[in-house]
């Protein structure tokens, strides 16, 4: 899918979130990367093959950047 040079990380790569953003819908809470990954505002992901990756955002006060 990616046409960038050098190519962005694939959807299976550990650093897949580093791919270029090609569509962004903050009002709906998601963005599409050029490798086909959909990123959600809670840091969850939907991969091109249909698998989902649960949110990795810390819960509670840590999510706000404060010490507990």
N, C-alpha and C positions, 0 to 999 in steps of 0.2 A: 504494500500500500504506500509506503513512504517513498517519496521522490527526492528527498533531501540528500545533499552530498556534504559530508559523509552521512550515510544512512542513520536514522534514529534507531534506538534500541527496539528490538522486536517485542511483540506482546508477551513472549515467553521469557524474556530477559529479566534478571533481577532488578535492573534499573529502568524498567519499562515506562515509569512515570516521567522520565527525562525526555520522552518524545515530544515533538512540537504539537502545540494546541492548534487544532484546525476549526473547531466550533466551540463556542462558549455560551452557555445559557445560565448565568448566575441567578436569574429570577426563578429558574427551575432547579437549581442546585447541581448542575452537571456540566461537564465539558468532554469533548471528543478529541483524542490524540490521533496523530497521523498513522499510528500503528494499529488503530482500531479499538483501543482501550477506551472505555467510558469511565471517567473519574467523577465521583460524587463528592459533594461538599463535606461529607463526614469521613472522607478518605477511603471509602469503599470503592471497589472497582468491578466492572463487568468486562470480561475478556471477550475477544471476538468469537471464540468457540462456545460461548454461552456460560462458561464457568464464572462464578462470582467470587470475589475476594472480600472478606469482611473488613469493616472499618478497622483501622489501626490507630485511630485518634484516641489519646488518653482521655479517660472519663474524669469528671469532677474538676477540682480546682486546678489540676495539672493542665487541663485543656485550656485554661485561661492564662497560663503562663505564671501562675503564682505558686509559691511553696505551700504544701499542705500543712 
